[in-house]
Amino acid sequence: MSAPIRPQPGILDIALYQGGQSALDGHTAPLKLSSNENPSGPSPAALVAMQGALADSHRYPSTDHASLRAAIAEVRGLDPDRIICGVGSDEIIHLLCQAYVGPGTEVMHTEHGFAMYRISALAAGATPVEVAERNRVVDVDAILARAGADTRLVFIANPANPAGTLLPMEALARLAEGLPDTCLLILDGAYAEFAEGYDGGTALVEARENVVMTRTFSKAYGLGGLRVGYGYAPRAIIDVLNRIRGPFNLSGVALAGAEAAARDVDWVAECIRVNAAERARLTGGLRQLGIGCDDSSANFVLARFANEAEALAADTHLKSRGIIVRHPKNYGFPQALRITVGRPEDNSRVLDALADFKGAA
């Protein structure tokens, strides 16, 4: 009898990714604050561009993404030849693992890191290694102490998700300098736009040969449904990734929408301004209710309760009011709820509901 057909080692160890809940029984239009989406949606310019691109849906899209890369480079002050575009920053993460790790190598991430780091490492046959954080902040010393000859990639989300904390540039530079010569540092900047004064790691990428930055159009730009992201890295790394990237990985509609969004700097600036003001109001309101939360540099707040039971009770109460947030137990925070910063009226609903919950408790 022949042996059964089996997938590559590591693949069956992957737990399926769990996205934020979007539906709620008994509520036809719940307030969804579970996926860190931009409550203002895409810019009007992006919508017009996407509608126009629909007429050319019978044509294959660009394979080199030249127009989108040029727009990103122009707005961000980057070198377009050092940019690779992907199906969200998730694809860039996956390509990095596919290109640089395999059996016998390690991919390092912190204990509360994005699930795709582990998933992509296992898919490539590598061993994921989890390193503890310190008070919900990436611990550079712990990473450097654990990194060794088998470590090939280190993933850092900055700002962190789901904590929202930010590691300063000097700490990132110390981490990049201290890693083994055979290791790449990946700075996942999905929420970088929301962190005032932070360039996502651009300067570090341009100063070194072992740093890669990933960014996305899913958060600040309000294009989560299009699935567009990009990486910025030394040209040699971009060349490697482009060799395994699918030639038509982004649709013409996605490319048009992302390019228009990238160039609509006033729209995204206003979204960031509103987020900062509402994030401060939400954080202050939670603290007044006795709910702990760190200062967030993203578009969400991690609300910490006394224990898991209280967090689940608060989650149930919010759902009874038609509000969906995220219980990030699978990210190591069973006692917390991650709340996306919504519109002013959305955040008022959240605070009013939690005030009722705390009063009833």
C-alpha positions in Angstrom: 0.0 0.0 0.0 1.4 3.4 -1.0 2.1 6.0 1.6 -0.5 8.7 2.0 0.0 12.1 0.3 1.3 14.5 2.9 1.9 18.3 2.9 5.4 19.7 3.7 6.5 19.6 7.3 5.1 22.4 9.4 1.9 23.1 7.3 -0.4 21.0 9.5 0.9 22.8 12.5 -0.6 26.1 11.2 -3.8 27.3 13.0 -6.1 29.1 10.6 -5.9 32.9 10.9 -8.9 34.3 12.8 -10.1 37.7 11.5 -12.2 40.2 13.4 -15.8 39.4 13.9 -18.1 41.3 11.5 -21.6 40.0 12.2 -23.7 39.9 15.3 -26.9 38.0 15.9 -29.9 40.2 16.4 -28.2 43.3 14.9 -28.6 44.1 11.2 -26.0 46.8 11.2 -23.6 46.4 14.1 -20.8 48.8 14.9 -17.7 46.9 13.8 -14.6 48.0 15.8 -12.8 44.7 15.6 -10.5 44.9 12.6 -8.8 48.3 12.9 -10.4 49.6 9.7 -10.5 53.3 8.8 -14.1 54.4 9.7 -14.0 57.1 7.0 -13.3 54.5 4.2 -11.3 55.2 1.1 -10.6 58.6 -0.2 -13.0 59.9 -2.9 -10.1 60.0 -5.4 -9.5 56.3 -4.8 -13.1 55.5 -5.4 -13.1 57.4 -8.7 -9.9 55.7 -9.8 -11.2 52.2 -9.0 -14.5 52.8 -10.9 -12.5 54.0 -13.9 -10.3 50.9 -13.8 -13.3 48.6 -14.0 -13.7 49.3 -17.7 -10.3 47.8 -18.3 -11.0 44.6 -16.3 -10.5 42.5 -19.5 -6.8 43.6 -19.6 -4.0 42.1 -17.5 -2.6 44.5 -14.9 0.9 45.8 -14.8 3.4 43.2 -13.8 6.0 45.7 -12.4 3.6 48.0 -10.5 5.6 50.9 -11.8 3.0 53.6 -11.5 2.1 52.6 -7.9 5.7 52.3 -6.9 6.4 55.8 -8.4 3.5 57.3 -6.4 4.6 55.7 -3.1 8.2 56.9 -3.8 7.1 60.4 -4.6 4.9 60.8 -1.5 7.2 59.0 0.9 10.5 60.2 -0.5 11.6 56.6 -1.3 13.6 54.9 -4.1 11.0 53.2 -6.4 13.5 50.5 -7.3 13.6 49.4 -3.7 9.8 48.9 -3.4 7.9 45.7 -4.0 4.1 45.6 -4.0 2.1 42.7 -2.7 -1.4 41.5 -1.7 -1.3 43.4 1.5 1.8 43.4 3.6 0.9 39.8 4.4 2.2 38.7 1.0 5.5 40.5 1.6 5.9 38.7 4.9 5.1 35.4 3.2 7.6 36.1 0.3 10.3 36.9 2.8 9.8 33.5 4.6 9.6 31.7 1.3 12.9 33.3 0.1 15.0 33.3 3.2 14.1 30.4 5.6 13.5 26.7 5.5 14.0 23.6 7.6 16.7 24.0 10.2 16.3 27.8 10.4 14.4 30.0 12.8 11.9 32.9 12.5 11.7 35.1 15.6 8.7 37.1 16.7 7.5 38.5 20.0 4.9 36.9 22.2 2.1 39.2 21.1 3.2 39.4 17.5 1.0 39.2 14.4 -0.2 35.6 13.6 1.1 35.7 10.1 4.7 35.6 11.3 4.3 32.2 12.7 2.0 31.0 9.8 4.5 32.1 7.1 7.4 30.6 9.0 5.7 27.2 9.3 4.6 27.3 5.7 8.3 27.6 4.7 9.3 24.7 7.0 11.1 27.0 9.5 10.8 27.0 13.3 9.0 30.0 14.7 10.5 31.2 18.0 8.5 33.4 20.4 10.3 35.9 22.6 8.8 37.6 25.6 7.9 41.2 25.7 8.3 43.6 28.6 5.1 45.3 29.8 3.6 44.9 26.3 6.6 46.5 24.6 9.1 44.7 22.4 12.2 43.7 24.5 15.3 44.3 22.4 17.6 42.7 24.9 15.5 39.5 25.0 15.6 39.2 21.2 19.4 39.8 21.0 19.9 37.2 23.8 17.9 34.5 21.9 19.1 35.2 18.3 21.7 32.8 17.1 23.3 31.1 14.1 20.0 29.6 12.9 18.0 32.8 13.1 17.2 34.2 9.7 14.3 36.6 10.2 13.1 38.7 13.1 9.7 40.3 12.8 8.8 43.4 14.8 5.4 45.1 14.5 6.0 48.8 15.3 3.5 50.1 16.4 2.7 46.8 18.0 -0.6 45.0 17.5 -2.7 44.5 19.6 -0.9 46.6 22.3 -0.4 49.8 20.2 3.0 50.5 21.9 5.9 52.0 19.9 9.6 51.1 20.1 11.8 54.2 19.5 14.2 54.4 16.6 17.3 54.2 18.7 16.1 50.8 20.1 15.4 49.6 16.6 18.8 50.7 15.4 20.4 48.8 18.4 18.5 45.7 17.4 19.5 45.9 13.8 23.1 46.4 14.8 23.2 43.5 17.2 21.6 40.7 15.1 23.7 38.0 13.5 25.1 38.8 10.0 22.9 36.1 8.5 19.6 37.6 9.9 17.2 40.2 8.5 15.1 42.5 10.7 11.6 43.1 9.3 9.8 46.2 10.6 6.1 45.6 10.1 4.7 49.1 9.8 1.0 48.4 9.2 0.1 51.2 11.7 3.1 53.4 11.1 1.1 56.3 9.7 -0.7 56.8 13.0 2.6 57.2 15.0 3.6 60.8 15.0 7.2 61.4 13.9 7.8 57.8 13.0 9.0 57.0 9.5 8.2 53.3 9.7 11.9 52.5 9.6 12.8 54.2 6.3 16.0 55.7 7.5 17.1 52.4 9.0 16.4 50.5 5.7 18.4 53.0 3.8 21.4 53.0 6.2 21.7 49.2 6.5 21.7 46.0 4.4 19.8 43.9 6.9 16.5 45.8 7.4 13.2 45.5 5.5 10.2 47.7 6.1 6.6 46.6 5.2 3.6 48.9 4.9 0.0 48.5 4.0 -2.9 50.4 2.4 -5.4 48.5 4.6 -5.4 50.8 7.7 -4.8 54.5 7.3 -5.8 54.5 3.6 -9.0 52.6 4.2 -8.4 50.0 1.5 -8.5 46.8 3.5 -10.8 45.2 0.9 -8.4 45.8 -2.0 -5.4 44.0 -0.3 -2.5 46.2 -1.3 0.8 46.5 0.6 4.4 47.0 -0.1 7.9 46.4 1.2 11.0 48.7 1.2 14.4 47.0 1.3 17.9 46.9 -0.2 17.8 46.3 -3.9 19.3 42.9 -3.7 16.5 41.7 -1.4 13.8 43.3 -3.7 15.4 41.4 -6.6 15.1 38.1 -4.7 11.5 38.7 -3.8 10.4 39.7 -7.3 11.7 36.4 -8.6 9.1 34.5 -6.6 6.3 37.1 -6.6 3.4 36.2 -8.9 3.5 38.4 -12.0 -0.1 39.5 -11.7 -0.5 39.5 -7.9 -2.4 42.8 -7.9 -5.5 43.6 -10.0 -5.8 46.7 -12.1 -8.5 48.0 -9.8 -6.3 47.5 -6.8 -3.4 49.2 -8.4 -5.5 52.2 -9.5 -7.1 52.6 -6.1 -3.9 52.4 -4.2 -2.1 54.9 -6.5 -4.9 57.4 -6.1 -5.0 56.9 -2.3 -1.2 57.3 -2.0 -1.4 60.7 -3.9 -4.4 61.9 -1.9 -2.2 63.1 1.0 -4.8 65.6 2.4 -7.3 62.8 2.8 -5.1 60.5 4.8 -3.7 63.4 6.8 -7.2 64.3 7.9 -7.9 60.7 8.8 -4.8 60.6 10.9 -5.7 63.8 12.6 -9.2 62.7 13.6 -7.8 59.3 14.7 -5.3 61.0 17.0 -7.9 63.2 18.6 -10.4 60.4 19.1 -7.8 58.0 20.3 -6.9 60.4 23.1 -10.5 60.8 24.0 -11.2 57.1 24.0 -8.0 56.4 26.1 -8.9 59.1 28.6 -12.5 57.9 28.8 -11.4 54.3 29.5 -9.0 55.4 32.2 -11.7 57.4 33.9 -13.7 54.2 34.1 -10.8 52.4 35.7 -10.0 50.4 32.6 -6.2 50.3 32.0 -4.7 51.0 28.6 -1.3 52.1 27.3 -0.7 55.1 25.2 -1.4 53.9 21.7 0.5 54.9 18.6 -2.0 53.1 16.3 -5.7 53.3 15.4 -6.9 51.2 18.3 -6.7 50.9 22.0 -6.0 47.8 24.1 -8.4 48.0 27.1 -7.2 45.9 30.0 -9.6 44.5 32.6 -9.1 42.9 36.0 -9.2 39.4 34.5 -10.5 37.3 31.6 -13.9 36.9 33.1 -14.4 40.7 33.3 -13.1 41.2 29.8 -15.6 38.6 28.5 -18.4 40.1 30.4 -17.6 43.6 29.0 -17.5 42.0 25.5 -20.9 40.5 26.0 -22.3 43.8 27.2 -20.9 45.6 24.2 -22.4 43.1 21.9 -25.7 43.5 23.5 -25.4 47.2 22.5 -24.6 46.2 18.9 -20.8 46.9 19.2 -18.2 44.4 18.0 -14.6 44.6 19.4 -11.8 42.1 19.5 -11.0 39.7 22.4 -7.3 39.1 21.6 -6.9 35.9 23.7 -5.1 34.2 20.9 -2.5 37.1 21.0 -1.8 36.5 24.7 -4.3 39.1 26.1 -7.2 37.1 27.6 -7.9 39.9 30.1 -8.2 42.6 27.4 -10.4 43.9 24.5 -8.9 45.6 21.5 -11.1 48.5 20.4 -10.7 50.2 17.0 -10.8 54.0 17.2 -14.1 54.8 15.3 -15.9 58.0 14.4 -16.6 60.4 17.3 -20.2 59.0 17.7 -18.8 55.5 17.6 -16.4 56.1 20.4 -19.1 57.8 22.4 -21.2 54.7 22.1 -18.4 52.5 23.3 -17.7 54.7 26.3 -21.4 55.0 27.2 -21.8 51.2 27.0 -18.7 50.6 29.2 -19.8 53.2 31.7 -23.1 51.3 32.0 -21.2 48.0 32.3 -18.9 49.4 35.1 -21.9 50.9 36.9 -23.8 47.6 36.8 -20.7 45.8 38.0 
